[in-house]
Amino acid sequence: MHIAIVTFDGFNELDSLIALGILNQVKAPNWRVFIASPDARITSMNGVVMERHISLAEANKADAVIVGSGIKTRDIVLDDTVMAQLKLDPSRQLIGAQCSGALVLSALDLLDGVPACTDLTTKPWVQERNITVLDQPFVAAGNIATAGGCLASQYLAFWVIARLVGVEPACQALHYVAPVGEKERYVSRGMENVRDYLPT
């Protein structure tokens, strides 16, 4: 299983790297997690410089794709050169978006008739696209999921793991990263937020 975290210049570190850390707790054979970007080197909103693992073209082949957030997302969705590189397909991929990543999914027509979660800053811009924004951290419809608020990235990661390898590995991954003394509470909250969006 290959998972791509689409990360653009101006990215929010919490959105991309929390998901990266949790997803990498899975030690299954052939499980790989990649930072995907149109640029070979990207700089975060706080000045952290990072090199991508794979291109957007390679991300299109992943089993799951999470689109991260950042301060330049509104510009990115207007950049036809970048957007043309994204060929995401919910019929064969799990696709998630973190905060302003919902704008990217909307621009790709992946949120038609689907409510979304996003951060409070991005909310009015998503609503301008006639998408209902929910007052909750996570929602999924089929193979499409969105999360709102930086720390909700844990729920996207939990959802991806639960869908691809099972609920127990997802609980184990969240348990590992949770604060000491609060681990059971974190796992319980993860299950509470994601359970209703998992296949029965």
C-alpha positions in Angstrom: 0.0 0.0 0.0 1.3 3.4 -1.0 0.0 6.6 0.6 0.8 10.0 -0.7 0.5 13.2 1.3 0.2 16.0 -1.2 2.1 19.0 0.2 2.5 22.4 -1.4 4.8 25.3 -0.8 3.6 27.2 2.2 2.3 24.0 3.8 1.2 23.7 7.4 3.6 21.4 9.1 1.0 20.0 11.5 -1.3 18.9 8.6 1.2 17.0 6.6 3.7 15.8 9.2 1.3 14.5 11.9 -0.4 12.4 9.3 3.0 11.2 8.1 4.1 10.3 11.6 1.0 8.3 12.4 0.7 6.6 9.0 4.3 5.4 9.4 3.5 3.5 12.6 2.1 0.8 10.3 4.9 -1.7 9.7 3.0 -3.9 7.1 5.0 -5.2 4.1 5.0 -2.8 1.2 3.4 0.0 3.3 5.0 3.2 2.1 4.1 6.8 3.0 5.4 9.7 0.7 5.3 13.4 0.7 4.2 14.4 -2.8 4.6 17.8 -4.3 4.8 19.6 -7.6 8.1 21.1 -6.4 11.3 19.2 -5.5 11.8 21.4 -2.5 9.0 23.1 -0.5 9.0 25.6 2.4 6.4 25.5 5.1 4.4 28.5 6.4 6.9 28.7 9.3 10.1 28.4 7.2 10.7 24.6 7.4 12.4 23.4 4.2 11.6 19.9 3.1 12.3 17.8 0.0 9.5 15.8 -1.6 9.6 12.0 -2.0 7.5 11.8 -5.1 5.9 14.0 -7.8 2.1 14.6 -8.1 2.1 12.2 -11.1 3.3 9.5 -8.8 0.8 10.4 -6.2 -2.0 9.7 -8.7 -1.0 6.0 -8.6 -1.1 5.8 -4.8 -3.7 3.7 -2.9 -4.6 6.6 -0.7 -3.9 10.4 -1.0 -4.2 13.0 1.6 -4.1 16.6 0.4 -2.5 18.8 3.1 -3.2 22.5 3.9 -1.2 25.7 3.7 -1.2 29.4 3.3 -1.1 29.3 -0.5 -3.9 26.8 -1.3 -6.2 29.5 -2.7 -3.5 30.4 -5.2 -2.8 26.7 -6.0 -6.4 25.9 -7.0 -6.2 28.7 -9.5 -2.9 27.4 -11.0 -4.0 25.3 -13.9 -0.4 23.9 -14.4 -0.5 22.4 -10.9 -4.1 21.3 -10.8 -3.7 19.5 -14.2 -1.1 17.2 -12.6 -3.7 15.9 -10.1 -5.7 12.9 -11.5 -7.3 11.5 -8.3 -9.9 8.8 -8.6 -12.1 7.8 -5.7 -13.2 4.7 -7.5 -9.7 3.2 -6.9 -8.2 5.5 -4.2 -9.0 6.7 -0.7 -8.8 10.5 -0.9 -8.7 12.8 2.1 -8.2 16.5 2.6 -6.9 18.4 5.6 -8.3 21.9 6.2 -7.7 24.0 3.0 -7.1 20.8 1.1 -10.9 20.8 0.8 -10.5 23.6 -1.7 -8.3 21.3 -3.8 -10.8 18.5 -3.7 -13.6 21.0 -4.6 -11.6 22.3 -7.6 -11.2 18.7 -8.8 -15.0 18.2 -8.5 -14.6 15.6 -5.8 -16.9 17.2 -3.3 -20.0 17.6 -5.4 -23.0 16.8 -3.2 -20.6 15.9 -0.3 -20.4 17.9 2.9 -16.9 18.8 4.1 -14.9 19.6 7.2 -12.3 22.4 7.1 -10.6 25.0 9.3 -12.4 28.2 10.3 -10.3 30.4 8.1 -11.0 28.3 5.0 -14.7 27.7 5.8 -16.1 30.7 3.9 -14.1 30.0 0.8 -15.3 26.4 0.8 -18.9 27.6 1.3 -18.4 30.0 -1.7 -18.1 26.8 -3.8 -21.6 25.7 -2.6 -20.2 23.0 -0.3 -21.8 22.4 3.1 -19.2 22.8 5.9 -19.9 20.8 9.0 -19.1 21.9 12.5 -17.1 18.8 13.3 -13.5 17.6 12.9 -14.0 14.7 10.4 -16.4 13.4 7.8 -16.3 10.8 5.1 -18.5 9.7 2.3 -17.4 6.6 0.6 -13.7 7.0 -0.4 -13.7 10.8 0.2 -12.9 12.2 3.6 -12.1 15.7 5.0 -10.9 17.0 8.3 -10.9 20.4 9.9 -8.4 21.8 12.3 -4.7 20.9 12.3 -4.9 18.3 15.0 -7.8 16.6 13.1 -5.1 15.2 10.8 -4.9 12.3 13.3 -8.4 11.3 12.3 -7.5 11.3 8.6 -4.6 9.1 9.3 -6.7 6.8 11.5 -9.3 6.6 8.7 -6.7 5.7 6.1 -5.1 3.0 8.2 -8.5 1.6 9.3 -9.7 1.4 5.7 -6.5 -0.1 4.3 -5.3 -2.5 7.0 -7.9 -2.5 9.7 -9.2 -0.8 12.9 -6.8 -2.5 15.2 -3.7 -1.2 13.4 -5.3 2.2 13.4 -5.8 2.1 17.1 -2.3 0.9 17.7 -0.9 3.7 15.6 -2.9 6.4 17.4 -2.0 4.8 20.8 1.7 5.0 20.0 1.7 8.8 19.4 -0.8 9.7 22.1 0.4 11.4 25.3 1.3 9.2 28.2 -1.6 9.0 30.6 -4.1 9.9 27.8 -3.6 7.0 25.4 -6.9 5.2 25.9 -8.7 8.5 25.7 -7.1 9.4 22.4 -7.8 6.1 20.9 -11.4 6.2 22.1 -11.8 9.7 20.6 -10.3 8.6 17.4 -12.8 5.7 17.1 -15.7 8.0 18.1 -14.9 10.4 15.3 -14.2 7.9 12.6 -16.3 4.8 13.4 -19.5 5.9 11.6 -17.5 6.4 8.4 -16.0 2.9 8.2 -17.6 0.1 6.2 -19.6 -2.2 8.4 
